Amino acid sequence: MPNSDRYYTPQNSKDAMRQIEKLFNKYKDAPLTQELVDYHQNLVNRLKTDILAAAKQENVPARIESINTMIAAMERWLKVRLAGNPYNGKMKNFKFVSDESLPKFKRHVHKMNGGSTHRSSRH
């Protein structure tokens, strides 16, 4: 078994969902290619079959519901991207979160008088 560390083996359905969420957030803004669409469809199918079956076996109704919201968000991503629109948001806690709802932090750099390029926080 030389490739045993190459593939990720989740411990339970929540672990698998976290992994898919992490992967989805990595590629959600990537340019759309046939390979990416196939990869995405594979992840969605994984959610619909293996992971949903595992969640039913674990008998956690809330997890089954979050799998369904996750599937819906991922299917919507594909429709939005195929229409040529940007997907403004990401997946967090197995739900879609729009970029507008996330907090924006204003950053004001204050340069104290001095020749160095270091920023000071004016303590």
Helices and strands as residue ranges (DSSP letters): H 13-27, H 34-46, I 47-51, H 52-58, H 61-82, E 89-92, E 95-98, G 99-101
